[in-house]
Amino acid sequence: MRGSSKSMIASGSLSRSTRPRRKWLRRLSVFVAICAAALLIWCLSIYIMIVRFDGVPKGGKPLPSDVGIVLGARLWNDEPSPGLKERLDLALKLYRNGTFHDLIVTGGLDAGGATVTEAEGMRDYLLAQGVPEQSIVMDSLSRSTYENLIFAQDIMDSRDWHTAVIVTHSYHGSRAADIARKVGFDPVQVSVTDSKVLNMAFHESREVLAYTKWLLMKPFL
């Protein structure tokens, strides 16, 4: 009996000692589940903003403006990548229909062995399409969308330009518009093109992260 009693006491003590641990693990599991759900909701809301954007004004039909601003993207062998050509072709369409008569092309030197800046590659493409050199102004220093728009704004100020149409891809347009509002573009006008050449699953997923980073940085800028 004594041995049985000792065994029961030991078992009871062990059970009581594991209860706090189990309670803590349950709380941790609930906390992790809540965080995961919140993260999923956040990512989904950003994704919806990205994929539903179709320009500012709605439908991407901008008013005549002083200048078009083409946001930079990667070069391939010192020439605009197929994706960047889509942005440039939209800018050319707007230029040719008289929406603006001058262009700012933005983007610095890519990593990975590029020998010309994104802006230089874009300028060369536009020249080959018949745009006169005096109608193209380069920002060859910027390394982000925020810098693209800040430096483009400096160029506008130096040339007494007041209105602009920002040109980019649809997946990038919502963030570009929000950055433009933050840095003081008024009115904000963004014309966008859908891509037929980019891996949209990759770029939209990446844009969710980039948009999240921007929203975290925004209050401190």
Order of alpha helices (4+ residues) and beta strands (2+ residues): alpha-beta-beta-beta-alpha-beta-alpha-beta-alpha-beta-alpha-beta-alpha
